[in-house]
Amino acid sequence: MSIFEFVLVGLALAALLGVVFEEVTHVNKAKVTLFFGTLAWILLFIASADESETTLIAEGLAESITEIAGLWLFLVAAMTFVAYLNKKGMIENVIYLVLPRQITERQLLLFTGLFCFIFSSLADNITATLVSATLILSLNLEPRKQIRFITLVIFAVNSGGVALITGDVTTLMIFLAGKVEILTLLSLSLPAFAGVLALILLLSRGMTGSVSLNHVLSPVRRVDVVISVLFLLTIIATIAGNVVFSIPPVLMFLFGLSMMFLVSRFMSDDNDLDPILEYVRAIEFETLLFFLGILLLVGMLKEIQALSSLVTVYDVLPPLAANYMMGIFSAFIDNVPLTAALLKAGIIMAPEQWMALTYAVGVGGSLLVIGSAAGIVAMSRIPGLTFVSYLRYFAFLLTAYTLGYAGVFLLGLAIN
């Protein structure tokens, strides 16, 4: 590896350190990764030896931009739906309609795990975590029990996200790379939920009290109900359209978004002070910019052929063990760059092994509170949730993760 390539790898490591120590530097990870990602490609073009090398670099950049564009457009459509439903209180309404006014702590623990698992499959795990954290704070639980509940939330939202391309970016990335099919991903929900149930049982020890809930329902308009149904139909149509007609998910979700705009236009008052297009601006663009920067960096590493070290793990260990270790590794490093690097490294595995990797990188980040976006968001909302307080439940989390991974392995054998 030349000195220049070492410099480029150093830029990627600097971006990674910027993500890990975001709470220390107080510099948003999206700004850090976008800066280093674009700088690396600029340096590649400047250092190009001749016109033919410049052409190859341009082709590599175009390939990365194409992949990023597909991911971005899908996430924009999905996040706009969720931003609208969350702002209108539709999500909280569903919670309060299902829950009784008086419930035991163990029952509430089960409901929390079930809700987070299902909701994070439909929406992103950040939104699921925010909604769940708000619910937990409203219950006035003692701090120790709050930590137990939010620990379950983090694990459950990450577990639910692996089963659908709408739930987790890494799942979407692996699907778009053609490594797994939608129906195969859906089957992941069984072992993933088994892991959540295992964690619920472990955390329920000592949960003997009851909780009173204050049901406050938001007003519901007919247009909000229609858009809620449209969101569910869009998810179903995305799955069916891809399985039957091989329609790209991004196309179906953009069609659903266009239908959302039209429904709002013809069902809302002309003097509506809450225009639907405002919800495009309400989505987490910092998250999208972070993905942009990360994928540019990984594309650069592929361009200089610096991803071969990741493949060596799969040369030393069988895919079953290597994938399990990658899940644990994702607790220390963000799973988005890890997944992107694995996909770019050219690893060859059977579909059931890619399915195991999908579960591992999606759920493994739950082992540490800093290992996933859900954990970072929860720390900013729940008083007393720190790295150490979350670490107390590491053994429980590792047990649940391992049981879920074992279930994925058995499922892979059955499918094969």
C-alpha positions as CSV (number, residue, x, y, z in Angstrom):
1,M,0.0,0.0,0.0
2,S,1.4,3.4,-1.0
3,I,1.8,6.4,1.3
4,F,-1.1,8.1,-0.4
5,E,-3.4,5.1,0.2
6,F,-2.3,5.1,3.9
7,V,-3.4,8.8,4.0
8,L,-6.8,7.9,2.6
9,V,-7.2,5.1,5.1
10,G,-6.2,7.5,7.8
11,L,-9.0,9.9,6.6
12,A,-11.5,7.0,6.9
13,L,-10.3,6.2,10.5
14,A,-10.5,9.9,11.4
15,A,-14.1,9.9,10.3
16,L,-14.8,6.8,12.3
17,L,-13.2,8.3,15.4
18,G,-15.4,11.4,14.9
19,V,-18.5,9.2,15.0
20,V,-17.4,7.3,18.1
21,F,-16.4,10.4,20.0
22,E,-19.3,12.6,18.9
23,E,-20.4,13.2,22.5
24,V,-16.8,14.4,23.4
25,T,-16.1,16.6,20.4
26,H,-19.7,17.9,20.0
27,V,-19.3,17.8,16.3
28,N,-22.2,16.1,14.5
29,K,-21.2,12.8,12.9
30,A,-23.0,13.8,9.7
31,K,-20.7,16.8,9.3
32,V,-17.6,14.7,10.1
33,T,-18.3,11.9,7.7
34,L,-19.4,14.1,4.8
35,F,-16.3,16.2,5.1
36,F,-13.9,13.3,5.1
37,G,-15.9,11.4,2.5
38,T,-15.9,14.2,-0.1
39,L,-12.3,15.1,0.7
40,A,-11.1,11.6,0.1
41,W,-12.6,11.5,-3.4
42,I,-11.3,14.9,-4.3
43,L,-7.8,13.7,-3.3
44,L,-8.3,10.6,-5.4
45,F,-9.0,12.8,-8.5
46,I,-6.1,15.1,-7.8
47,A,-3.6,12.3,-7.4
48,S,-4.7,10.5,-10.5
49,A,-1.7,9.6,-12.7
50,D,-3.3,9.8,-16.1
51,E,-6.6,10.1,-18.0
52,S,-7.4,6.4,-17.9
53,E,-7.0,6.3,-14.1
54,T,-9.2,9.4,-13.8
55,T,-11.9,7.6,-15.9
56,L,-11.8,4.6,-13.5
57,I,-12.1,6.9,-10.5
58,A,-15.0,8.7,-12.1
59,E,-16.8,5.4,-12.8
60,G,-16.2,4.3,-9.2
61,L,-17.7,7.5,-7.9
62,A,-20.7,7.2,-10.2
63,E,-21.3,3.7,-8.9
64,S,-21.2,4.9,-5.3
65,I,-23.5,7.9,-6.1
66,T,-26.0,5.6,-7.8
67,E,-26.2,3.3,-4.7
68,I,-26.5,6.3,-2.4
69,A,-29.3,7.8,-4.5
70,G,-31.4,4.7,-4.3
71,L,-30.9,4.5,-0.6
72,W,-31.6,8.1,0.0
73,L,-34.8,8.3,-2.1
74,F,-36.2,5.2,-0.3
75,L,-35.5,6.6,3.1
76,V,-36.9,10.1,2.3
77,A,-40.2,8.5,1.2
78,A,-40.4,6.2,4.3
79,M,-39.3,8.9,6.8
80,T,-41.8,11.4,5.4
81,F,-44.7,9.0,6.1
82,V,-43.5,8.4,9.6
83,A,-42.8,12.1,10.3
84,Y,-46.4,12.9,9.3
85,L,-48.0,10.1,11.4
86,N,-45.9,10.9,14.4
87,K,-46.7,14.7,14.3
88,K,-50.5,13.9,14.0
89,G,-50.4,11.7,17.1
90,M,-51.6,8.6,15.2
91,I,-48.8,6.4,16.7
92,E,-49.6,7.4,20.3
93,N,-53.3,7.0,19.7
94,V,-52.7,3.3,18.7
95,I,-50.8,2.7,21.9
96,Y,-53.4,4.2,24.1
97,L,-56.3,2.4,22.3
98,V,-54.6,-1.0,22.9
99,L,-53.3,-0.5,26.5
100,P,-55.7,-0.6,29.5
101,R,-55.6,2.2,32.1
102,Q,-54.1,-0.2,34.7
103,I,-51.4,-2.8,33.8
104,T,-48.8,-4.8,35.6
105,E,-45.1,-4.0,35.0
106,R,-44.5,-7.4,33.5
107,Q,-47.4,-7.0,31.1
108,L,-46.2,-3.6,30.2
109,L,-42.7,-5.0,29.6
110,L,-44.2,-7.5,27.2
111,F,-46.3,-4.9,25.4
112,T,-43.3,-2.6,25.1
113,G,-41.2,-5.3,23.5
114,L,-44.0,-6.2,21.1
115,F,-44.8,-2.6,20.2
116,C,-41.2,-1.7,19.6
117,F,-40.6,-4.9,17.5
118,I,-43.6,-4.3,15.2
119,F,-43.3,-0.6,14.9
120,S,-39.6,-0.5,14.1
121,S,-40.3,-2.9,11.3
122,L,-42.6,-0.4,9.7
123,A,-40.7,2.8,10.7
124,D,-37.1,3.6,11.5
125,N,-35.7,2.6,14.8
126,I,-35.0,6.2,15.8
127,T,-38.7,7.2,15.7
128,A,-39.6,4.0,17.5
129,T,-37.1,4.8,20.2
130,L,-38.3,8.4,20.6
131,V,-42.0,7.3,20.9
132,S,-41.2,4.6,23.4
133,A,-39.0,6.8,25.5
134,T,-41.8,9.4,25.7
135,L,-44.2,6.6,26.9
136,I,-41.7,5.4,29.5
137,L,-41.1,8.9,30.9
138,S,-44.8,9.4,31.3
139,L,-45.1,6.4,33.6
140,N,-43.1,7.9,36.5
141,L,-41.3,4.6,37.1
142,E,-38.4,4.5,39.5
143,P,-35.0,5.1,37.7
144,R,-33.8,1.4,37.9
145,K,-37.0,0.2,36.2
146,Q,-36.8,3.0,33.6
147,I,-33.3,1.6,32.6
148,R,-34.8,-1.9,32.3
149,F,-37.6,-0.7,30.0
150,I,-35.3,1.4,27.8
151,T,-32.8,-1.5,27.6
152,L,-35.6,-3.6,26.2
153,V,-36.7,-0.8,23.8
154,I,-33.2,-0.5,22.3
155,F,-32.9,-4.3,21.8
156,A,-36.5,-4.7,20.5
157,V,-36.4,-1.8,17.9
158,N,-33.1,-3.1,16.5
159,S,-34.5,-6.7,16.4
160,G,-37.7,-5.6,14.7
161,G,-35.8,-3.6,12.1
162,V,-34.0,-6.6,10.6
163,A,-37.1,-8.2,9.2
164,L,-38.2,-5.5,6.8
165,I,-36.3,-3.2,4.5
166,T,-38.3,-0.3,6.0
167,G,-37.0,-1.0,9.5
168,D,-33.2,-0.9,9.3
169,V,-30.8,0.7,6.9
170,T,-28.4,-2.2,7.0
171,T,-31.2,-4.6,6.1
172,L,-32.1,-2.3,3.1
173,M,-28.4,-2.2,2.1
174,I,-28.0,-6.0,2.1
175,F,-31.3,-6.4,0.2
176,L,-30.4,-3.7,-2.5
177,A,-27.1,-5.6,-3.0
178,G,-29.1,-8.6,-4.0
179,K,-27.9,-10.8,-1.1
180,V,-31.3,-11.7,0.4
181,E,-34.9,-11.7,-0.8
182,I,-37.8,-9.9,0.8
183,L,-39.6,-13.2,1.8
184,T,-36.4,-14.5,3.3
185,L,-36.1,-11.3,5.4
186,L,-39.7,-11.7,6.6
187,S,-38.8,-15.1,8.0
188,L,-36.2,-13.4,10.2
189,S,-38.9,-12.0,12.3
190,L,-39.4,-15.4,14.0
191,P,-35.9,-15.8,15.6
192,A,-35.6,-12.1,16.1
193,F,-38.8,-11.9,18.2
194,A,-37.6,-15.1,20.1
195,G,-34.6,-13.1,21.1
196,V,-36.8,-10.2,22.3
197,L,-39.0,-12.6,24.3
198,A,-35.8,-14.1,26.0
199,L,-34.8,-10.6,27.0
200,I,-38.3,-9.8,28.4
201,L,-38.1,-12.9,30.6
202,L,-34.6,-12.0,31.9
203,L,-35.6,-8.4,32.6
204,S,-39.0,-9.3,34.2
205,R,-37.3,-10.6,37.4
206,G,-38.3,-8.2,40.2
207,M,-41.0,-6.5,38.2
208,T,-44.0,-7.0,40.6
209,G,-45.7,-3.6,40.6
210,S,-48.5,-2.1,38.5
211,V,-48.7,1.1,36.4
212,S,-51.5,3.5,35.8
213,L,-51.7,5.0,32.3
214,N,-53.1,8.5,31.5
215,H,-54.8,8.1,28.1
216,V,-54.7,11.3,26.1
217,L,-55.9,10.8,22.6
218,S,-55.1,13.3,19.9
219,P,-57.9,14.4,17.6
220,V,-58.0,12.4,14.4
221,R,-59.0,13.7,11.0
222,R,-60.3,11.5,8.1
223,V,-57.2,12.4,6.0
224,D,-54.9,11.2,8.8
225,V,-56.6,7.8,8.9
226,V,-56.4,7.5,5.1
227,I,-52.7,8.3,5.1
228,S,-52.1,5.8,7.8
229,V,-53.8,3.1,5.7
230,L,-51.9,4.3,2.7
231,F,-48.6,3.8,4.5
232,L,-49.5,0.2,5.4
233,L,-50.7,-0.5,1.8
234,T,-47.4,1.0,0.5
235,I,-45.4,-1.5,2.6
236,I,-47.5,-4.4,1.5
237,A,-47.4,-3.3,-2.1
238,T,-43.6,-2.9,-1.9
239,I,-43.2,-6.5,-0.7
240,A,-45.7,-7.9,-3.2
241,G,-44.5,-5.9,-6.1
242,N,-40.9,-6.9,-5.6
243,V,-41.8,-10.6,-5.2
244,V,-44.2,-10.9,-8.1
245,F,-43.0,-8.3,-10.6
246,S,-39.4,-7.4,-9.3
247,I,-40.4,-3.8,-8.9
248,P,-37.6,-1.9,-7.1
249,P,-38.8,-0.9,-3.5
250,V,-37.7,2.7,-4.0
251,L,-40.1,3.0,-7.0
252,M,-43.0,1.7,-5.0
253,F,-42.4,3.9,-2.0
254,L,-42.0,7.0,-4.2
255,F,-45.3,6.1,-5.7
256,G,-46.8,5.8,-2.3
257,L,-45.4,9.2,-1.3
258,S,-46.9,10.7,-4.4
259,M,-50.3,9.2,-3.4
260,M,-49.8,10.7,0.1
261,F,-49.3,14.2,-1.5
262,L,-52.5,13.8,-3.6
263,V,-54.6,12.5,-0.8
264,S,-53.6,15.4,1.4
265,R,-54.3,17.9,-1.4
266,F,-57.8,16.7,-2.1
267,M,-58.9,15.7,1.4
268,S,-57.5,18.7,3.3
269,D,-58.9,22.2,3.5
270,D,-57.4,24.7,1.0
271,N,-56.5,26.9,3.9
272,D,-54.6,24.2,5.7
273,L,-51.7,25.8,7.6
274,D,-50.0,22.4,7.8
275,P,-49.0,21.6,4.2
276,I,-47.9,18.0,3.5
277,L,-44.7,19.0,1.8
278,E,-43.4,20.4,5.2
279,Y,-43.0,16.9,6.4
280,V,-40.3,16.3,3.8
281,R,-38.4,19.0,5.6
282,A,-39.2,17.4,9.0
283,I,-37.3,14.2,8.3
284,E,-33.9,13.4,9.8
285,F,-31.6,14.9,7.1
286,E,-28.7,14.7,9.5
287,T,-29.1,10.9,9.4
288,L,-29.2,10.9,5.6
289,L,-26.1,13.1,5.3
290,F,-24.3,10.7,7.7
291,F,-25.2,7.8,5.4
292,L,-24.0,9.8,2.4
293,G,-20.6,10.5,4.0
294,I,-20.1,6.9,5.2
295,L,-21.0,5.4,1.8
296,L,-18.6,7.8,0.1
297,L,-15.8,6.7,2.4
298,V,-16.5,3.0,1.9
299,G,-16.7,3.5,-1.8
300,M,-13.3,5.2,-1.7
301,L,-11.8,2.3,0.4
302,K,-13.1,-0.1,-2.3
303,E,-11.6,2.0,-5.0
304,I,-8.1,1.7,-3.4
305,Q,-8.8,-2.0,-2.6
306,A,-8.4,-1.5,1.2
307,L,-11.3,-3.7,2.2
308,S,-9.5,-7.0,1.8
309,S,-8.6,-7.2,5.6
310,L,-12.3,-7.7,6.4
311,V,-12.4,-10.7,4.1
312,T,-9.5,-12.4,6.1
313,V,-11.9,-12.9,9.0
314,Y,-14.0,-15.1,6.8
315,D,-10.8,-16.9,5.6
316,V,-9.9,-17.8,9.2
317,L,-13.4,-18.5,10.6
318,P,-16.4,-20.2,9.1
319,P,-19.2,-17.8,8.0
320,L,-21.4,-18.8,11.0
321,A,-18.8,-17.7,13.5
322,A,-17.5,-14.8,11.5
323,N,-21.0,-13.3,11.1
324,Y,-21.6,-13.8,14.9
325,M,-18.4,-11.9,15.6
326,M,-19.4,-9.1,13.2
327,G,-22.5,-8.6,15.2
328,I,-20.5,-8.2,18.4
329,F,-18.1,-5.9,16.5
330,S,-21.1,-3.7,15.4
331,A,-21.6,-2.8,19.1
332,F,-18.2,-0.9,18.9
333,I,-18.5,0.5,15.4
334,D,-21.5,1.8,13.6
335,N,-23.3,-1.0,11.7
336,V,-23.8,1.2,8.6
337,P,-20.1,1.5,7.7
338,L,-19.5,-2.0,8.8
339,T,-22.2,-3.4,6.5
340,A,-21.2,-1.2,3.6
341,A,-17.6,-2.4,4.0
342,L,-18.6,-6.0,4.1
343,L,-20.7,-5.6,1.0
344,K,-17.9,-3.9,-0.9
345,A,-15.3,-6.4,0.2
346,G,-16.8,-9.0,-2.2
347,I,-17.4,-11.7,0.4
348,I,-19.1,-14.8,-1.1
349,M,-21.7,-16.5,1.1
350,A,-24.8,-18.6,0.7
351,P,-28.2,-16.8,1.1
352,E,-28.8,-18.3,4.6
353,Q,-25.4,-16.9,5.7
354,W,-26.2,-13.4,4.4
355,M,-29.5,-13.8,6.4
356,A,-27.4,-14.5,9.5
357,L,-25.2,-11.5,8.8
358,T,-28.4,-9.3,8.4
359,Y,-29.5,-10.3,11.9
360,A,-26.0,-10.0,13.4
361,V,-25.2,-6.4,12.3
362,G,-28.8,-5.3,12.9
363,V,-29.1,-6.6,16.5
364,G,-25.5,-6.8,17.6
365,G,-25.3,-3.0,18.1
366,S,-27.7,-3.4,21.0
367,L,-25.1,-5.0,23.2
368,L,-23.7,-1.6,24.0
369,V,-25.6,1.6,24.4
370,I,-23.3,3.4,22.0
371,G,-23.6,0.6,19.4
372,S,-26.7,1.8,17.6
373,A,-28.6,5.0,16.8
374,A,-31.4,3.8,19.1
375,G,-29.1,3.7,22.0
376,I,-27.6,7.1,21.3
377,V,-31.1,8.6,21.0
378,A,-32.3,6.9,24.3
379,M,-29.3,8.3,26.2
380,S,-30.4,11.8,25.2
381,R,-33.9,11.2,26.5
382,I,-33.7,9.0,29.6
383,P,-32.1,10.5,32.7
384,G,-29.6,8.0,34.3
385,L,-29.1,6.0,31.1
386,T,-25.3,5.9,30.7
387,F,-22.7,3.5,29.2
388,V,-22.2,1.9,32.7
389,S,-25.9,1.7,33.7
390,Y,-26.7,-0.1,30.4
391,L,-23.6,-2.3,30.7
392,R,-25.1,-3.9,33.8
393,Y,-27.5,-5.8,31.4
394,F,-24.8,-6.9,29.0
395,A,-25.1,-10.6,30.0
396,F,-28.8,-10.5,29.4
397,L,-28.4,-8.7,26.0
398,L,-25.7,-11.1,24.9
399,T,-27.8,-14.1,25.9
400,A,-30.8,-12.8,23.9
401,Y,-28.6,-11.9,20.9
402,T,-27.0,-15.4,20.9
403,L,-30.4,-17.1,21.2
404,G,-31.8,-15.0,18.3
405,Y,-28.7,-15.8,16.2
406,A,-29.0,-19.5,17.0
407,G,-32.7,-19.3,15.8
408,V,-31.5,-17.7,12.5
409,F,-29.0,-20.5,12.0
410,L,-31.8,-23.1,12.5
411,L,-34.1,-21.2,10.2
412,G,-31.4,-21.1,7.6
413,L,-31.0,-24.9,7.8
414,A,-34.8,-25.3,7.4
415,I,-34.9,-23.0,4.4
416,N,-31.9,-24.6,2.8
